[in-house]
Amino acid sequence: MPEKGRKKLRGQPELYDEVKGQVNLSLTATGVKGLDELAKQMGLSRSEFIEQVGRGLLPVLSPDELTALRRILTQLKADNSDEDLVACLAALSRLME
């Protein structure tokens, strides 16, 4: 977004050090709906959400990483009696559902 009171200029970068270009993607209706929901949760447009994923600003876990993280969280919750840690682990588990 440009600064308040400043007009956007065509061909001038806004948020990054380069100008965005148009790219076409083919998605199912379900994929578009899921993408829109994720972008909305992050307070981003569909385009900006994909931009941030591509730049590594929004990390993406592989299925194997997600499985390993769930296993470790389950073990930590079972082995720990610290209430704050258990609450944090529960919050992380909800994020991964």
N, C-alpha and C positions, 0 to 999 in steps of 0.2 A: 504494500500500500504506500502511496506517496504520502509525504508529510502533509499535515493539514494546511490548506491554503496553496499547495503546490499542485499544478496540473500534471497529469501523466503525459509523457511524451512518447510517441510511437518510436519504436526502435531503441529506446533507452531502458536499461535494466532498472527494475524496481526494487526487488528484494535481494537479488543475487548479482554477481559480477558479470553476468551474461544475459542476453535477451532470450526469452523463451520462444520456442518454435512450436508449431502445431504438429501433433502426432495422432494417428488414428489407431484405436484399439478395437478389437472385436471381443465383446463380452456377452454372456447370456443375460437375460433379464435378472436372474438370481444374483449373478456376479455384480451387476450394476447396483442392485438394491443393497447388497452387502458392502460394496465400496462406498456408497453414499452414506450408509449408517456409520461406518468406521470414520469417514471424513467428518461427519456431523459430530460424533463423539469427541473428536479432537478439535472441533471448532475451525475446521479448514474446508476449503472448497475441494471438490473431487480432484482437480488439477494440482492444487498445492499439496494435497495428501500424497499423491503419486510422486510429485517432485521431492518431497521430504524423504519418502522411502528410498527413492533412487539415489539421493545424496547421502544416505546412511544416517539421517537425522532421526528417523523413526525406525528402530531396529525390528527385524523380522526374524523369528526363530524357525529353524527347520523342524520337521516333525520329530526327528531324533532328539534334538535339543529340548523340545517341549516335553517329550516323554521323560527324559533324564531329569529335567527340572521338577516335574510333578513327582517323580519317585523320591527325589531328595527332600522336597517340601513335606511329603507324607512322613518320611523318616524323622525329619526334624520336629514335626508336630508331635509325633509319638514319643520322642525321646526327650522332650523339653517341658519343664514345668514353669518357665518364666512367662508370666501372663502377657507382657508386652510383646515378646517374641512370638508367642502363639498367635496373638492378634494380627501381627504383621504377616505371618505366614498364611493365615486365613485370608487376609486381603489379597496377597499374591496369588493364592489359589483361585479366588474369585476372578481375578483379572485374566487368568489363563483358561477359564471355562469357555 
